[in-house]
């Protein structure tokens, strides 16, 4: 049963990790001509070195490249990707929604059931929907001409496309016309850097050919002086793979080590009964059995064990299906059942049969008849200690790695944001009635005794915010690229962000030309040798009226961003605004009162009051899931090591019972006997230390590269991991050997004499 359990644990980990990693590898490969589809990446010179600025660009960039570079077959611009609510009677249905131009389906060739994007995705308010969403909304996928109702207004369905598979970085159910955004967003060359650009190259064209021409196109179109920007092309089928490269490499490593321990454990448990098997094999050979007969016997035994383990594996995966879906970010495990996964599964089973069946069977079949009279020969084999050394190395590696993941998650959720999250809430509402209505709502909320302060803004700092650039007021040279947000005068007070003048009360100046910037913004201005307090932004002169201390924009995946806060004016074109408020004692009843007040005064019954802390923790959901995956692998690997140790210690006791009895007769204490047994294990553990520390440090550093805020890999983490490993070894050895050590030496010597 121990062998079957060992094989089952290895299979569970191997199958799940292979399925998950291969599903990530399959992302965006279903498109026809996927090799020709690329996403535009922007690069900038920062401190004399090229740095990846990301995939957010200005709206006209991709179409301009298609117009001027003949090697480009089609180009498209995409904005947003969020789950929005669409009304169906009294209910609402969630659907992933993007904005795209008329060339979108030329770049991403989803089969169309109805509609022509060149004609039917031109006007504001036009949408294409997936067949699955149309069926869900209207009961029939033939939904052209039907009306979709949202809080923003109504939309007319003008086209139907085939439902998009889940394994894509750009999943969507609804495609809205990009022209809808023209009223609310600046979509020219001096506009927002908040769009994504995709290109489809002509067949056979190498991306490097296009990349060398992209910078020239930008120079021709941008009115300001070219300021060290360049662009590259990222293959669409590698986007998800590169985003999760560290995670995939780590999971493959963990799966490999667990599979290795599982197989080695099976071999170790098989050879732990070497003396018994040697007698059995010798007797069979004396009675006429050939080497092939012995080989077939042990191979059949291994195949049966593997078959039983496989049945247990299927049952375990099925029973924990909801948990697996959560940690693997899939809506159904069926999406993981692909041909590559099936082939990998067959390879995995073949590997188990070869290493756990073929190799032991080959070794056992080669045992000679004389082996039956040398039962202690197995003690001279180095391989048993070699297998244990591998297990100790792997256990130490996973233990330290788990401590790094736990520490990093704890660092992310407890590092100061630069503003207080305690009692901070927000609500997103439709901008109807302008700032007059918003300010009236603000006044009503501030009358509630448990509401400390209220502010209105176009966004919240937990989001990454829109980006643009500041230019020299005279020669239009690019100075700083930054994140910006329009806010009212109480924004910094609600966040409790102080001014750099510690005695000044934080405030957002309300003169239209004056803005508030953070310390990082000022630092970057100084690096450009620009000592004035005004600059050009969006074609207008802006003046710095105040400098606030730095606070985090977005998550700690990103470094501190330069920030600009401009006054919120009534003419702002944003369709949605955010209400930020701080509550003194946020109990459920008070939160409900605030939420109902907002809904009543705005006449928007679906407005929800959200806690900043909840959204903050969701930003690190993937880190938490990765931590949980490593914890799961750690527990399984630890189980395997304990099983291996039990087998090893049991075999050692059987082979050394006479020696132990003689030592006890000569006065050796139980502690002395225990140290004798631990001696070899301790030596193996010490030999594993350099490999454990080096591998854990490398893997941990590789994974931590994605974060701007990182845990320090101090000696305490490594010492703690090693102490946990030593504790497991000692406890397993003590519990397994305790009964053998306490046995009466007279009984042991009597049994050996018999």
C-alpha atoms as one frame of an Amber mdcrd trajectory, in Angstrom:
protein
   0.000   0.000   0.000   2.916   2.333   0.722   4.217   1.869  -2.813   0.802
   2.631  -4.302   0.487   5.755  -2.159   3.910   6.931  -3.302   3.021   6.432
  -6.971  -0.367   8.125  -6.507   1.136  11.293  -5.051   3.611  11.542  -7.920
   0.899  11.016 -10.528  -1.429  13.624  -9.037   1.250  16.305  -9.044   2.632
  15.312 -12.445  -0.729  15.216 -14.228  -2.042  18.458 -12.719   1.140  20.465
 -13.380   1.553  19.104 -16.920  -2.071  19.887 -17.741  -1.821  23.428 -16.359
   1.511  24.308 -17.983   0.542  22.860 -21.362  -2.729  24.800 -21.247  -0.717
  28.010 -20.793   1.504  26.984 -23.705  -1.622  26.604 -25.886  -2.737  30.222
 -25.338  -3.631  32.114 -28.549  -2.431  29.296 -30.803  -5.952  28.548 -32.069
  -5.975  31.609 -34.357  -5.495  30.937 -38.035  -2.042  32.284 -38.862  -1.198
  32.811 -35.176   2.499  33.035 -36.098   1.835  36.326 -37.919  -0.001  38.117
 -35.056   2.020  40.442 -32.783   1.396  42.932 -29.988   3.208  46.270 -30.039
   5.612  46.805 -27.135   6.998  50.241 -26.264  10.575  50.750 -25.036  12.126
  53.865 -23.543  15.607  54.974 -22.530  15.685  55.253 -18.741  18.949  56.290
 -17.092  20.835  55.463 -20.269  19.373  51.956 -20.698  16.478  50.588 -22.714
  13.593  49.486 -20.510  10.303  47.820 -21.409   7.667  50.517 -20.979   4.811
  48.063 -21.578   2.131  47.405 -24.149   0.086  50.587 -23.622   0.300  52.932
 -26.614  -1.488  55.893 -28.202  -4.544  55.108 -30.330  -3.272  56.219 -33.787
   0.031  54.344 -33.589  -1.030  50.913 -34.923  -3.101  52.232 -37.880  -0.279
  54.614 -38.854   2.161  51.712 -38.950  -0.178  49.694 -41.157  -0.513  52.659
 -43.545   3.239  53.220 -43.839   4.822  49.776 -43.553   3.926  47.521 -46.515
   4.905  44.329 -44.665   1.924  44.792 -42.316  -1.265  43.122 -43.529  -3.615
  44.575 -40.877  -3.530  46.541 -37.623  -6.043  47.042 -34.837  -6.452  49.115
 -31.683  -8.049  47.678 -28.530  -9.103  49.395 -25.329 -10.049  47.842 -22.005
 -10.934  44.313 -20.984 -13.338  44.173 -18.088 -16.339  42.196 -16.947 -19.451
  44.379 -17.298 -23.116  43.804 -16.503 -25.813  43.618 -19.176 -29.449  43.745
 -18.205 -31.793  40.849 -18.977 -35.191  41.595 -17.528 -34.656  42.101 -13.826
 -31.387  40.176 -13.848 -27.889  41.100 -15.008 -25.446  38.952 -16.964 -21.674
  39.446 -16.730 -19.711  39.608 -19.986 -16.058  40.376 -20.752 -16.052  43.500
 -22.885 -13.472  45.287 -25.046 -13.501  48.266 -27.420 -11.971  47.693 -30.866
 -11.820  49.254 -34.315 -13.143  47.883 -37.612  -9.933  45.950 -38.356 -10.078
  43.857 -35.202 -11.413  40.717 -36.884  -8.826  41.061 -39.653  -6.058  40.692
 -37.092  -7.884  38.160 -34.884  -9.851  36.039 -37.389 -12.737  34.739 -35.307
 -15.389  33.177 -37.576 -18.317  35.577 -38.042 -21.890  34.313 -38.142 -23.357
  37.724 -38.926 -22.221  41.288 -39.575 -19.387  43.003 -41.416 -17.022  44.875
 -39.066 -16.014  47.342 -41.800 -19.646  48.520 -41.949 -21.228  47.387 -38.678
 -18.557  48.346 -36.116 -18.131  51.943 -37.271 -20.631  53.978 -35.290 -20.792
  54.582 -31.534 -23.179  52.187 -29.829 -22.567  49.271 -32.198 -21.408  45.936
 -30.769 -20.501  42.435 -31.884 -21.300  39.631 -29.433 -20.295  35.978 -29.156
 -22.774  33.240 -30.064 -22.679  31.955 -26.468 -23.478  35.375 -25.016 -26.253
  35.957 -27.580 -27.799  32.603 -26.664 -27.609  33.484 -22.982 -29.090  36.972
 -23.443 -31.737  36.405 -26.123 -32.244  32.633 -26.215 -31.011  32.564 -29.808
 -27.599  33.338 -31.261 -29.265  35.158 -34.175 -29.413  38.419 -32.224 -28.579
  41.074 -34.858 -30.686  44.162 -34.270 -31.337  43.343 -30.616 -30.668  45.946
 -27.924 -28.237  45.488 -25.063 -28.916  47.622 -21.977 -26.248  48.638 -19.465
 -25.897  51.372 -16.881 -23.986  53.367 -19.506 -26.847  53.235 -21.994 -28.036
  50.980 -24.787 -26.113  49.197 -27.541 -27.275  47.660 -30.799 -26.034  44.190
 -31.764 -24.715  44.416 -35.324 -22.678  41.204 -35.527 -22.190  37.725 -34.089
 -18.861  35.897 -33.803 -17.895  32.404 -32.730 -17.357  32.090 -28.987 -13.744
  32.745 -28.037 -11.855  29.845 -26.369 -10.715  30.422 -22.797  -7.028  29.887
 -23.562  -6.327  33.415 -24.746  -4.794  36.501 -23.136  -7.572  38.600 -24.729
 -10.829  36.907 -23.804 -14.055  38.744 -24.625 -17.796  38.183 -25.105 -18.633
  41.664 -26.418 -16.717  43.935 -28.821 -17.858  47.568 -28.727 -17.058  50.082
 -31.442 -13.930  52.062 -30.590 -15.629  55.204 -31.890 -17.753  55.158 -28.720
 -14.698  56.367 -26.788 -13.885  59.344 -28.996 -16.017  61.726 -26.926 -14.476
  60.723 -23.601 -10.830  59.999 -24.502  -8.129  61.784 -26.409  -7.298  59.513
 -29.328  -4.739  61.622 -31.218  -0.929  61.581 -31.140  -0.849  63.718 -27.981
  -3.554  61.664 -26.322  -3.672  58.997 -23.645  -1.330  56.042 -23.647  -4.105
  53.646 -22.685  -4.659  51.523 -25.797  -3.246  48.247 -27.079  -2.018  47.768
 -30.614  -1.857  44.499 -32.566  -0.412  43.801 -36.004  -0.837  40.952 -38.467
   2.218  40.669 -40.670   2.177  39.307 -44.178   3.115  35.663 -44.392   6.852
  35.088 -44.319   7.719  38.582 -43.028  10.116  38.582 -40.095   9.205  40.893
 -37.185  12.698  42.440 -37.194  11.990  43.807 -40.689   8.986  45.722 -39.348
  10.590  46.776 -36.058  13.333  48.791 -37.766  10.682  50.858 -39.572   8.365
  51.484 -36.612  10.437  54.261 -35.030  10.553  56.159 -38.336   6.749  56.145
 -38.547   6.452  57.571 -35.033   8.909  60.378 -35.819   6.860  61.411 -38.832
   3.560  61.576 -36.985   4.375  62.850 -33.505   4.394  66.620 -33.248   6.757
  66.698 -30.261  10.426  65.917 -30.540  11.221  62.199 -30.653  12.353  61.420
 -27.113  14.035  58.057 -27.140  11.041  55.794 -27.708  11.207  52.660 -29.805
   8.902  49.731 -30.406   9.178  45.981 -30.726   6.789  43.171 -31.606   5.800
  40.430 -29.196   4.309  37.238 -30.710   0.747  36.910 -29.508   1.139  33.195
 -28.835   3.994  33.942 -26.412   2.292  36.696 -24.388   0.769  34.459 -21.715
   3.764  32.144 -21.804   6.176  35.022 -21.125   3.895  36.548 -18.493   3.978
  33.288 -16.545   7.473  32.119 -17.475   8.775  32.157 -13.879   5.641  30.438
 -12.608   5.773  27.727 -15.289   9.481  27.070 -14.761   8.919  26.813 -11.025
   5.939  24.468 -11.381   7.868  22.251 -13.786  10.729  22.123 -11.287   8.407
  21.242  -8.407   6.603  18.601 -10.473   9.918  17.089 -11.540  11.235  16.820
  -7.995   7.979  15.295  -6.706   7.936  12.783  -9.562  11.578  11.999  -8.865
  10.888  11.441  -5.172   7.849   9.319  -6.013   9.788   6.991  -8.320  12.843
   6.866  -6.063  10.578   6.126  -3.141   9.040   3.209  -5.003  12.498   1.879
  -5.847  13.721   2.424  -2.280  10.710   0.618  -0.819  11.169  -2.203  -3.315
  14.820  -2.716  -2.416  14.244  -2.291   1.310  12.998  -5.891   1.311  16.032
  -7.026  -0.648  16.900  -9.986   1.597  13.365 -11.391   1.453  13.131 -10.964
  -2.323  16.614 -12.449  -2.800  15.516 -15.669  -1.083  12.277 -15.795  -3.081
  14.093 -15.236  -6.382  16.738 -17.831  -5.542  14.109 -20.432  -4.680  12.236
 -19.705  -7.963  15.460 -20.056  -9.942  16.322 -23.333  -8.186  12.882 -24.557
  -9.216  13.555 -23.703 -12.867  12.457 -20.064 -13.322  14.477 -18.142 -15.912
  15.614 -14.501 -15.781  12.787 -13.585 -18.179  10.246 -15.217 -15.858  11.536
 -13.227 -12.885  11.624 -10.022 -14.972   8.012 -10.513 -16.129   6.892 -11.243
 -12.567   8.229  -8.009 -11.100   7.281  -5.893 -14.123   3.701  -7.179 -13.922
   3.623  -6.346 -10.216   4.778  -2.775 -10.966   2.221  -2.331 -13.768  -0.574
  -3.502 -11.462   0.562  -1.069  -8.769   0.738   1.753 -11.329  -2.779   0.886
 -12.563  -4.182   0.987  -9.024  -2.332   4.271  -8.362  -3.775   5.710 -11.570
  -7.302   4.820 -10.432  -6.652   6.532  -7.086  -5.211   9.553  -8.949  -8.364
   9.981 -11.043 -10.506   9.718  -7.923  -8.437  12.298  -6.031  -8.463  14.793
  -8.926 -12.211  14.389  -9.301 -12.858  14.848  -5.580 -10.820  18.073  -5.347
 -12.040  19.463  -8.669 -13.374  22.770  -7.240 -10.048  23.476  -5.502  -8.069
  22.650  -8.656 -10.216  24.990 -10.743  -9.537  27.778  -8.261  -5.760  27.422
  -8.117  -5.449  26.813 -11.888  -7.725  29.736 -12.909  -9.974  27.681 -15.210
 -13.777  27.500 -15.282 -13.739  23.800 -16.182 -11.128  21.049 -16.056 -12.345
  19.991 -19.508 -10.459  22.951 -20.968  -7.253  21.189 -19.874  -8.124  17.966
 -21.716  -6.251  18.568 -24.961  -4.207  16.362 -27.291  -0.833  17.670 -25.960
  -1.997  16.985 -22.405  -3.083  13.457 -23.370   0.270  12.757 -25.038   2.108
  14.136 -22.001  -0.037  11.908 -19.789   0.930   8.825 -21.810   4.598   9.832
 -21.573   4.219  10.219 -17.812   2.732   6.739 -17.425   5.450   5.338 -19.681
   8.074   6.966 -17.465   6.548   5.386 -14.364   6.531   1.953 -15.996  10.157
   2.305 -17.093  11.666   3.686 -13.896   9.416   2.011 -11.315   8.876  -1.233
 -13.226  11.488  -1.996 -15.850  14.604  -0.970 -13.878  13.739  -2.766 -10.575
  12.566  -5.824 -12.515  15.844  -5.900 -14.441  17.871  -5.667 -11.220  15.836
  -8.319  -9.379  15.981 -10.719 -12.314  19.785 -10.531 -12.268  20.042 -11.753
  -8.642  21.970 -15.013  -8.429  21.119 -17.973  -6.225  24.038 -17.103  -3.931
  22.360 -13.816  -2.981  19.978 -15.773  -0.740  22.874 -16.527   1.569  24.148
 -12.935   1.676  21.123 -10.976   2.920  23.151  -8.050   4.245  24.767  -7.300
   0.907  22.267  -4.506   0.316  23.969  -2.472   3.031  26.984  -2.131   0.789
  25.020  -0.497  -1.995  25.542   3.240  -2.244  22.301   3.736  -4.116  20.094
   3.609  -0.991  21.888   6.521   0.562  22.015   8.234  -2.811  18.224   8.058
  -3.055  17.872   9.453   0.457  20.317  12.259  -0.372  18.114  13.280  -3.310
  15.035  13.215  -1.104  16.693  15.367   1.568  17.865  17.844  -1.080  14.395
  18.125  -2.599  12.690  18.475   0.787  15.031  21.264   1.867  14.587  23.005
  -1.487  10.777  22.965  -1.359  10.708  23.950   2.322  12.853  27.048   1.754
  10.907  27.887  -1.382   7.639  27.736   0.537   9.037  30.104   3.170  10.031
  32.534   0.383   6.518  32.444  -1.104   4.862  32.892   2.280   7.225  35.746
   3.144   6.744  37.498  -0.200   2.954  37.368   0.021   3.122  38.692   3.562
   5.443  41.493   2.374   3.101  42.475  -0.445  -0.007  42.712   1.709   1.676
  44.445   4.663   4.017  46.933   2.972   2.824  50.499   3.433   0.988  51.889
   0.395   1.755  55.457   1.297  -1.869  55.918   2.324  -4.051  54.256   4.941
  -6.414  51.447   3.894  -8.184  51.358   7.243 -11.855  52.282   6.865 -11.361
  53.316   3.219 -14.174  52.541   0.754 -15.018  53.416  -2.834 -17.963  53.246
  -5.212 -18.050  53.555  -8.998 -21.069  55.410 -10.330 -22.347  56.728 -13.622
 -21.594  60.402 -14.214 -25.119  61.767 -14.593 -25.785  65.344 -13.583 -22.133
  66.351 -13.586 -20.141  67.516 -10.594 -23.098  69.375  -9.122 -24.857  66.104
  -8.372 -21.608  64.470  -7.215 -20.846  67.338  -4.830 -24.414  67.220  -3.507
 -23.972  63.517  -2.790 -20.656  64.253  -1.124 -22.283  66.801   1.166 -25.050
  64.390   2.173 -22.574  61.644   3.018 -20.387  63.946   5.096 -23.417  64.671
   7.298 -23.449  61.038   8.414 -21.749  60.897  11.844 -19.521  57.923  11.014
 -18.240  59.301   7.671 -14.931  61.151   8.163 -14.222  62.496   4.685 -15.487
  62.091   1.097 -13.854  62.747  -2.274 -14.760  62.400  -5.962 -12.217  61.308
  -8.606 -11.982  59.742 -12.040 -10.175  56.694 -10.653  -8.646  55.168  -7.530
  -4.952  54.564  -6.727  -5.422  50.785  -6.618  -5.750  50.938 -10.402  -2.730
  51.649 -12.590  -4.381  54.857 -13.952  -4.093  56.318 -17.437  -0.760  57.581
 -18.675   0.495  60.508 -20.714   3.604  62.689 -20.938   4.752  66.176 -19.984
   6.695  68.206 -22.556   9.038  71.160 -22.468   6.965  74.329 -22.702   9.261
  75.833 -25.350  10.731  73.105 -27.567   8.175  70.331 -26.814  10.892  67.941
 -25.702   9.480  65.018 -23.736  10.219  65.400 -20.019   8.289  62.858 -17.959
   5.803  60.089 -18.723   3.450  59.722 -15.790   0.117  58.474 -14.472  -2.630
  61.005 -13.918  -6.064  61.330 -12.366  -8.625  64.139 -12.042  -9.672  64.619
  -8.406 -11.457  67.088  -6.164  -9.808  69.116  -3.410 -10.310  66.492  -0.656
  -8.720  63.550  -2.467  -5.424  63.576  -0.564  -7.207  64.213   2.739  -9.337
  61.096   2.289  -6.263  59.015   1.476  -4.347  60.698   4.313  -1.423  61.490
   2.029   0.649  64.405   3.389   2.218  67.239   1.455   6.031  67.401   1.288
   5.601  70.548   3.390   4.785  68.674   6.597   3.013  71.653   8.116   0.779
  72.252   5.120  -2.605  70.560   4.968  -2.842  68.209   1.939  -5.079  69.752
  -0.689  -5.638  69.583  -4.421  -5.457  73.043  -5.905  -8.586  73.945  -7.808
  -7.173  76.354 -10.363  -7.498  74.594 -13.681  -3.893  75.181 -14.747  -2.396
  74.175 -11.415  -1.710  70.533 -10.597  -0.351  68.400  -7.775   2.544  66.053
  -8.487   4.334  63.522  -6.321   7.987  63.413  -5.303   8.861  60.904  -8.030
   7.553  63.307 -10.689   9.801  66.076  -9.370  12.820  63.748  -9.290  12.364
  62.827 -12.952  12.008  66.485 -13.904  15.319  67.231 -12.217  16.986  64.374
 -14.101  15.970  66.156 -17.308  17.723  69.307 -16.023  14.370  71.066 -16.036
  14.045  73.474 -13.126  10.795  75.243 -14.065   7.503  74.500 -12.357   5.387
  74.524 -15.520   5.228  72.265 -18.580   3.069  71.299 -21.542   0.440  68.587
 -21.112  -2.258  67.783 -23.668  -1.564  71.010 -25.522  -2.056  73.135 -22.363
   0.396  74.746 -19.961   0.223  73.180 -16.480   1.841  74.613 -13.367   2.896
  72.666 -10.272   0.964  74.046  -7.341   1.863  71.445  -4.725   4.039  68.358
  -4.230   2.688  65.402  -2.251   4.595  62.453  -0.831   4.816  59.305  -2.940
   2.089  56.693  -2.606   1.708  53.462  -4.545  -0.178  53.503  -7.842  -1.454
  50.052  -8.732   0.241  47.024  -7.221   3.763  46.303  -6.017   4.477  44.525
  -9.278   5.351  48.029 -10.464   7.833  50.545  -9.153   6.759  53.897  -7.752
   5.127  55.815 -10.597   5.330  59.560 -11.248   1.862  60.956 -10.597  -0.059
  64.072 -11.527  -3.384  65.072  -9.958  -5.391  67.676 -11.842  -8.570  69.410
 -10.666 -11.857  67.673 -11.384 -13.937  70.051 -13.519 -17.563  69.938 -14.568
 -16.682  69.615 -18.243 -14.900  66.293 -17.714 -16.085  63.689 -20.221 -15.663
  60.567 -18.053 -18.734  58.349 -18.137 -17.975  56.984 -14.692 -16.606  58.610
 -11.555 -15.409  57.193  -8.242 -16.545  58.156  -4.786 -13.878  57.683  -2.095
 -14.802  57.880   1.569 -13.347  56.993   4.930 -15.597  55.562   7.645 -14.620
  55.828  11.320 -16.013  52.472  12.482 -16.945  50.447   9.393 -19.412  47.894
  10.777 -21.845  46.169   8.429 -24.831  48.351   9.341 -22.978  51.615   8.731
 -21.630  50.400   5.388 -25.169  49.412   4.371 -26.474  52.872   5.294 -23.783
  54.575   3.208 -24.435  52.296   0.239 -28.212  52.816   0.339 -27.689  56.593
   0.632 -25.512  56.596  -2.489 -28.024  54.480  -4.405 -30.948  56.687  -3.380
 -29.354  60.047  -4.128 -27.823  58.972  -7.437 -30.892  56.945  -8.423 -28.528
  54.141  -9.396 -29.649  51.029  -7.454 -26.728  48.859  -8.607 -23.966  51.039
  -7.185 -21.906  48.946  -4.753 -19.701  50.193  -1.925 -16.397  48.313  -2.025
 -13.732  48.057   0.620 -10.248  49.137  -0.483  -8.657  46.273   1.433 -10.711
  43.645  -0.442  -9.628  45.016  -3.828  -6.076  45.332  -2.527  -5.925  41.646
  -1.570  -7.426  40.612  -4.923  -4.484  42.249  -6.701  -2.259  39.564  -5.192
  -4.629  36.653  -5.707  -2.234  35.012  -8.154   0.621  35.239  -5.622  -1.629
  33.691  -2.990  -2.592  30.902  -5.384   1.055  30.263  -6.223   1.833  30.128
  -2.519  -0.958  27.580  -2.070   0.347  25.491  -4.980   3.811  25.359  -3.472
   2.302  24.501  -0.066   0.367  21.638  -1.665   3.486  20.321  -3.407   5.435
  20.712  -0.157   2.924  18.620   1.798   2.903  15.901  -0.871   6.702  15.866
  -1.169   7.008  15.721   2.600   4.651  12.733   2.677   6.821  10.978   0.107
  10.009  11.658   2.051   8.445  10.355   5.258   7.342   7.186   3.455  10.866
   6.727   2.101  12.423   7.300   5.493  10.073   4.811   7.105  11.100   2.177
   4.589  14.785   2.957   4.970  14.747   3.020   8.782  12.730  -0.183   8.923
  15.233  -1.933   6.685  18.163  -0.572   8.712  16.610  -1.864  11.940  16.016
  -5.305  10.473  19.599  -5.544   9.257  21.177  -4.155  12.442  18.998  -5.689
  15.153  21.796  -8.015  16.289  24.322  -5.152  16.351  21.899  -2.983  18.358
  21.267  -5.819  20.837  25.016  -6.378  21.415  25.572  -2.637  21.923  22.764
  -2.519  24.493  24.227  -5.525  26.336  27.539  -3.669  26.433  25.856  -0.665
  28.077  24.782   1.585  25.185  21.801   3.785  26.050  18.749   4.303  23.817
  19.957   7.833  23.060  23.282   6.416  21.923  21.514   3.893  19.679  19.343
   6.661  18.211  22.418   8.789  17.423  24.014   5.759  15.797  21.044   5.416
  13.434  20.937   9.174  12.827  24.670   9.333  12.002  24.329   8.235   8.380
  21.180  10.300   7.804  22.852  13.380   9.289  25.850  12.970   7.014  23.584
  12.744   3.961  21.729  15.856   5.078  24.971  17.833   5.502  26.070  16.780
   2.015  22.792  18.101   0.596  23.150  21.585   2.151  25.129  23.313  -0.666
  22.714  22.045  -3.294  19.646  22.976  -1.229  20.813  26.536  -0.567  22.042
  27.201  -4.109  18.940  25.833  -5.852  16.466  27.516  -3.479  18.261  30.861
  -3.776  18.284  30.689  -7.578  14.628  29.646  -7.893  13.473  32.195  -5.316
  15.414  35.037  -6.946  14.041  34.093 -10.366  10.442  34.246  -9.126  10.945
  37.477  -7.161  12.131  39.377 -10.256   8.534  40.191 -11.218   8.001  42.345
  -8.103   9.186  45.872  -7.438   8.865  45.204  -3.692  10.630  41.993  -2.665
  11.372  40.031   0.457  15.060  39.936   1.394  16.571  36.470   1.018  18.307
  36.537   4.382  20.042  33.671   6.176  17.051  33.343   8.516  14.863  31.970
   5.711  17.414  29.311   4.770  18.192  28.320   8.367  14.468  28.030   9.151
  13.900  25.802   6.124  16.809  23.567   7.018  15.684  23.277  10.661  12.205
  22.207   9.521  13.798  19.534   7.315  15.999  18.274  10.186  12.955  18.161
  12.479  11.027  15.999   9.980  13.985  13.602   9.617  14.491  13.289  13.377
  10.808  12.780  14.193  10.367  10.154  11.465  13.496   8.330  12.609  12.448
   8.479  16.272   8.877   7.264  15.717   9.885   4.454  13.389  12.893   3.247
  15.394  11.468   3.665  18.904   9.929   0.216  19.082  13.028  -1.491  17.639
  15.370   0.333  20.007  13.307  -0.594  23.103  13.115  -4.324  22.338  14.810
  -6.610  24.875  18.307  -7.494  23.560  17.975 -11.057  24.901  14.940 -11.657
  22.681  16.797 -10.228  19.671  19.868 -12.457  20.213  17.613 -15.488  20.780
  15.763 -14.876  17.492  19.045 -14.501  15.601  20.373 -17.736  17.141  17.244
 -19.565  16.044
